[in-house]
Amino acid sequence: MGDRTNGPQPEAGATSRQLVKFSFFKIDPAWRLLPPDDREAGRRQLCEAVDAFGDRMLIGSYSLVGIRGDVDLLLWQVGERLEDFQALATRIYSTTMGPYLWSPYSYLSMTRRSIYKTPDLSEEPQNRLRVSPGSAKYLFVYPFVKTRAWYAMDKKMRQEMMTEHIAVGRQYPSVKLNTTYSYGIDDQEFVVSFETDSPEDFLDLVMELRDSKASEYTLRDTPAFTCIAMPLPEALASLGAPGDVQIAGERSRSDSGAWARVADLAEVPEGGANVVYFAGEQVALFNIGGRIYAIDNRCSHANGPLAEGQIEGTVVTCPWHNSQFDLATGEPKKTPAQKPVATYRVKLEGEVVYLARQEVAAAKS
């Protein structure tokens, strides 16, 4: 963790827009010829560099080794400031592994509300303003550009085509779509990413979308990236090198969930909540009767911000679709959410709040 004790805070009652960065990296084959101890030191430095930014942005790590020939690693970053993306890249390239990394592809985008309405208006506009790396096993990413003819068309006709497009997507509930916008800030117009545990569902979805009317107005939707989600130590271990099997296994079992300072107690008022960043995750802290609870701030249904929800006892209601979660266990108490959210161990030292990952802390207790 860095010196910062808290992440950027959203305005009260508002859902702020986010900046999104997809940074793809390729490893120089010369790195695999380094002595095993040097490679392990480089991996550790790289993990430490990324961990240092876990208190100010969401960071998801993915391996593409053996999947695509021109990239090996993806860091999916979601934050509030462009400067943080730049600073993280500088930190990565300053490690001993940095000289052996380059970025063949890099995409910058932002969240915003869609101008198109869903057929039954069931999705609230603010849902589009928050994205985050989820728990799905696979991520599919590609840049996207529409033709000029699309923008010259009457908006009503575009809405009709998008209504058809949305209807097709809803036939595949196992695939979650994240649409972000790049107008003027990068070379593409959109970056779309799909999270799923079922690659076959994603393939069938894309194939069916090719038959939709809106598909005629696609100018470019390549390159396409298939990514496997895994913790960064494991993603780096997947790079492979002579003599690294045992070292990689030891690194992936290391204590990445050590206690870390995240806030002062005064920042979490009695009966209230606050949002902090811990190990690349956005965590909601709740002060209930003097006890601090810590859970993932993202509702497992649609990533709604739980810190902005209503608190009754030790249950929080998501402000977007009214799912409810137990603050102690993370278990859903009311649908539409069906999956639990992650919880964290909390300890107070004086007036300072510390967090640790639940599974690591539990194993030590």
C-alpha positions in Angstrom: 0.0 0.0 0.0 1.1 3.6 -0.6 1.0 6.5 1.8 -2.6 7.3 0.8 -5.1 6.1 3.4 -8.2 6.6 1.3 -9.4 6.5 -2.3 -11.2 9.2 -4.2 -14.7 9.7 -2.9 -17.9 10.1 -4.9 -20.1 13.2 -4.3 -22.8 12.6 -1.8 -25.9 11.2 -3.5 -24.2 11.1 -6.9 -22.8 8.3 -9.0 -19.6 9.6 -10.6 -18.2 8.6 -14.0 -15.0 6.5 -14.2 -12.0 6.4 -16.4 -11.1 2.9 -17.8 -7.8 1.7 -19.0 -7.0 -1.7 -20.7 -3.2 -2.1 -20.8 -1.9 -5.1 -22.7 1.7 -6.2 -22.2 4.1 -8.5 -24.0 7.2 -10.0 -22.4 10.6 -9.9 -24.2 11.7 -13.6 -24.7 15.1 -12.5 -23.4 13.5 -12.2 -19.9 13.1 -16.0 -19.8 16.9 -16.4 -20.1 17.6 -14.4 -16.9 18.6 -16.4 -13.8 15.6 -17.7 -11.9 16.3 -15.5 -8.8 16.4 -12.4 -11.1 13.1 -13.3 -12.7 11.4 -13.9 -9.3 12.7 -10.5 -8.1 11.3 -8.8 -11.1 7.9 -10.5 -10.6 7.8 -9.4 -7.0 8.7 -5.8 -7.9 6.0 -5.7 -10.5 3.4 -7.1 -8.0 4.4 -4.6 -5.4 4.2 -1.8 -8.0 0.6 -2.7 -8.9 -0.3 -3.3 -5.2 0.9 0.2 -4.4 -2.0 1.6 -6.5 -4.6 -0.7 -5.0 -5.7 2.1 -2.7 -6.8 4.5 -5.5 -8.1 2.3 -8.4 -9.7 -1.0 -9.3 -7.2 -3.3 -11.0 -8.0 -6.7 -12.6 -5.2 -8.9 -13.9 -5.6 -11.5 -16.8 -3.3 -13.9 -18.7 -3.3 -14.3 -22.4 -0.4 -16.7 -22.6 -1.1 -19.4 -25.1 -4.3 -17.6 -26.2 -3.0 -14.8 -28.3 0.5 -14.5 -29.8 1.1 -10.8 -29.5 0.2 -10.1 -25.9 0.7 -12.0 -22.6 -0.9 -9.9 -19.9 -3.8 -7.5 -19.3 -4.2 -5.0 -16.5 -7.8 -3.7 -16.5 -7.8 -0.5 -14.5 -10.7 1.6 -13.4 -10.1 4.9 -11.6 -10.9 8.6 -11.2 -7.8 10.3 -12.5 -5.7 10.1 -15.7 -2.6 10.8 -13.6 -3.0 7.6 -11.7 -2.8 5.5 -14.9 0.3 7.4 -16.0 1.9 7.0 -12.6 1.2 3.3 -12.5 2.7 2.7 -15.9 5.9 4.6 -14.8 6.1 2.5 -11.7 5.7 -0.7 -13.7 8.4 0.3 -16.2 10.7 1.3 -13.4 10.9 -2.3 -12.0 13.6 -4.7 -13.1 11.0 -6.4 -15.2 10.1 -3.1 -16.9 12.8 -3.2 -19.6 11.4 -6.6 -20.8 7.9 -5.3 -21.2 6.2 -3.4 -23.9 2.6 -2.5 -24.6 1.4 -3.5 -28.1 -2.2 -2.4 -27.3 -3.5 0.2 -24.9 -7.1 1.5 -24.8 -8.4 4.4 -22.8 -12.1 5.1 -22.3 -14.8 6.5 -19.9 -18.2 5.5 -18.6 -21.2 7.6 -19.5 -25.0 7.1 -19.8 -26.2 5.5 -23.0 -28.4 7.6 -25.3 -30.4 4.5 -26.1 -33.2 3.2 -23.9 -33.7 -0.4 -22.9 -37.0 -1.9 -24.2 -38.6 -2.1 -20.8 -36.6 0.7 -19.1 -35.6 -1.8 -16.5 -31.9 -0.6 -16.4 -31.3 2.6 -14.6 -29.0 5.2 -16.3 -26.5 5.3 -13.5 -25.7 1.6 -14.0 -23.7 2.7 -17.0 -21.5 5.0 -15.0 -19.8 2.3 -12.9 -17.8 -0.7 -14.2 -15.3 -2.9 -12.4 -13.4 -6.1 -12.9 -15.8 -8.8 -11.7 -15.5 -12.4 -10.6 -16.1 -14.1 -14.1 -13.4 -16.5 -15.3 -13.1 -15.0 -18.8 -13.0 -11.5 -20.2 -13.4 -10.6 -23.9 -12.2 -7.1 -25.0 -12.2 -5.2 -28.3 -12.2 -1.7 -29.6 -15.2 -0.6 -31.6 -15.9 2.0 -34.3 -19.2 2.8 -36.0 -19.5 4.1 -39.6 -20.3 7.7 -40.4 -23.5 6.6 -41.9 -24.7 5.4 -38.5 -24.4 8.9 -37.0 -26.1 10.5 -40.0 -29.1 8.3 -39.5 -32.3 9.5 -37.7 -32.1 8.8 -34.0 -35.4 7.0 -34.0 -34.1 4.5 -36.5 -30.9 4.0 -34.5 -33.1 3.3 -31.4 -35.1 0.7 -33.2 -31.9 -1.1 -34.2 -30.4 -0.9 -30.7 -33.7 -2.2 -29.3 -33.1 -5.3 -31.4 -29.5 -5.4 -30.4 -30.3 -5.3 -26.7 -33.0 -8.0 -27.1 -30.4 -10.4 -28.5 -28.0 -9.7 -25.6 -30.7 -10.5 -23.1 -31.0 -14.0 -24.4 -27.5 -14.6 -22.9 -27.7 -13.6 -19.2 -24.5 -15.4 -18.5 -22.6 -12.7 -20.5 -22.2 -9.3 -18.8 -21.5 -6.4 -21.2 -19.5 -3.3 -20.2 -19.6 -0.5 -22.7 -17.2 2.4 -22.3 -16.6 5.5 -24.5 -13.5 6.8 -26.1 -14.7 9.8 -28.3 -11.8 12.2 -28.7 -9.6 10.6 -26.0 -8.3 7.6 -27.9 -8.4 6.2 -31.5 -11.6 4.1 -31.2 -15.1 5.3 -30.3 -15.9 2.5 -27.8 -14.2 -0.2 -25.8 -16.5 -3.1 -25.1 -15.7 -5.9 -22.6 -17.7 -9.0 -21.9 -17.4 -11.0 -18.6 -18.6 -14.6 -18.5 -17.8 -18.1 -17.3 -19.1 -19.5 -20.6 -17.0 -18.8 -23.7 -19.5 -20.8 -25.8 -22.3 -18.4 -24.8 -20.1 -15.4 -25.8 -19.3 -16.9 -29.2 -23.0 -17.6 -29.8 -24.0 -14.1 -28.7 -21.5 -12.4 -31.1 -22.5 -14.7 -33.9 -26.2 -13.9 -33.5 -25.4 -10.1 -33.2 -23.8 -10.4 -36.7 -27.3 -10.9 -38.1 -28.7 -7.8 -36.5 -29.4 -4.6 -38.5 -27.0 -2.5 -36.4 -24.1 -4.8 -37.4 -24.2 -3.3 -40.9 -22.9 -0.1 -39.4 -19.8 -1.5 -37.7 -16.6 -0.1 -39.2 -14.1 -1.9 -37.0 -14.3 -4.3 -34.0 -10.8 -5.7 -33.9 -8.4 -6.7 -32.5 -10.2 -9.0 -30.1 -8.7 -10.3 -26.9 -9.6 -13.5 -25.0 -8.4 -13.2 -21.4 -8.3 -15.5 -18.4 -8.8 -13.9 -15.0 -6.2 -14.7 -12.4 -4.3 -13.0 -9.5 -1.3 -11.0 -10.8 1.3 -13.4 -9.2 -0.3 -16.3 -11.1 -0.6 -14.3 -14.3 3.1 -13.6 -14.1 3.9 -17.2 -13.3 2.0 -18.2 -16.5 4.7 -16.5 -18.5 6.9 -19.5 -17.9 10.6 -19.9 -17.8 13.2 -22.7 -17.0 13.2 -23.4 -13.3 10.3 -21.2 -12.4 7.6 -23.8 -11.6 8.4 -24.1 -7.9 9.2 -20.4 -7.5 5.9 -19.4 -9.1 3.9 -21.7 -6.9 5.5 -20.3 -3.8 4.9 -16.7 -4.9 1.2 -17.4 -5.7 0.7 -18.7 -2.1 2.4 -15.7 -0.6 0.5 -13.5 1.9 -0.9 -10.9 -0.4 -3.6 -10.2 2.1 -1.5 -8.6 4.9 -3.1 -6.0 7.1 -3.2 -2.6 5.4 -4.3 0.8 6.7 -7.2 2.1 4.7 -8.9 4.9 6.7 -9.1 6.9 9.9 -12.1 5.9 12.1 -13.4 9.5 11.9 -13.9 9.0 8.2 -16.6 6.3 8.9 -19.2 8.1 11.0 -21.6 6.1 13.3 -24.4 4.8 11.2 -22.7 5.8 8.0 -20.5 4.4 5.3 -17.3 5.3 3.3 -15.5 3.9 0.3 -11.8 3.0 0.3 -9.6 1.1 -2.1 -7.8 -2.0 -0.9 -5.6 -4.3 -2.9 -7.2 -3.0 -6.2 -10.7 -3.5 -4.9 -13.4 -0.9 -4.0 -14.5 -1.6 -0.4 -17.4 -0.2 1.5 -16.9 0.5 5.2 -19.9 0.6 7.5 -19.9 1.8 11.1 -22.8 0.0 12.9 -22.9 0.6 16.7 -19.2 1.3 16.8 -18.3 -1.9 14.9 -16.8 -1.5 11.4 -17.9 -3.9 8.6 -16.1 -4.1 5.3 -17.7 -5.6 2.1 -17.1 -5.3 -1.6 -18.8 -2.0 -2.7 -20.1 -3.6 -5.9 -23.5 -5.3 -5.8 -23.2 -8.8 -7.3 -26.2 -8.1 -9.4 -25.2 -5.0 -11.4 -22.3 -3.4 -9.6 -24.5 -0.9 -7.7 -22.6 1.2 -5.1 -23.5 -0.4 -1.8 -22.0 2.4 0.3 -24.8 4.6 -1.1 -27.5 2.2 0.0 -29.8 2.3 3.0 -28.7 0.5 6.2 -31.1 -1.3 8.5 -29.4 -3.1 11.3 -26.6 -5.1 9.7 -28.3 -5.3 6.3 -27.6 -2.8 3.4 -30.0 -2.3 0.5 -28.4 -1.6 -3.0 -29.7 1.8 -4.2 -30.1 0.5 -7.8 -32.3 -2.6 -7.7 -33.0 -3.1 -4.0 -30.9 -6.2 -3.5 -30.0 -6.7 0.2 -26.8 -8.0 1.7 -25.7 -9.1 5.2 -22.8 -6.9 6.2 -21.2 -9.6 8.3 -21.3 -12.4 5.8 -21.8 -10.8 2.4 -24.7 -13.2 1.7 -27.7 -11.8 -0.3 -30.8 -11.4 1.8 -33.1 -10.2 -1.0 -33.1 -10.6 -4.8 -32.4 -9.8 -7.6 -28.8 -10.4 -6.3 -28.2 -14.1 -5.9 -24.4 -14.2 -5.4 -22.7 -13.0 -2.2 -20.2 -10.1 -2.1 -16.7 -10.4 -0.7 -16.2 -9.5 3.0 -12.9 -8.4 4.7 -11.4 -8.7 8.1 -11.3 -5.5 10.0 -9.2 -4.4 13.0 -8.9 -1.0 14.8 -5.6 0.2 16.2 -6.4 3.4 18.1 -8.3 5.5 15.6 -7.0 3.8 12.5 -8.9 1.1 10.4 -7.0 -1.8 8.9 -8.2 -4.4 6.4 -7.0 -7.9 5.4 -8.4 -10.4 2.9 -10.9 -12.7 4.6 -9.3 -16.0 3.5 -5.8 -15.1 4.4 -6.7 -13.5 7.8 -8.9 -16.4 8.7 -6.1 -18.9 8.0 -3.9 -17.0 10.5 -6.4 -16.7 13.3 
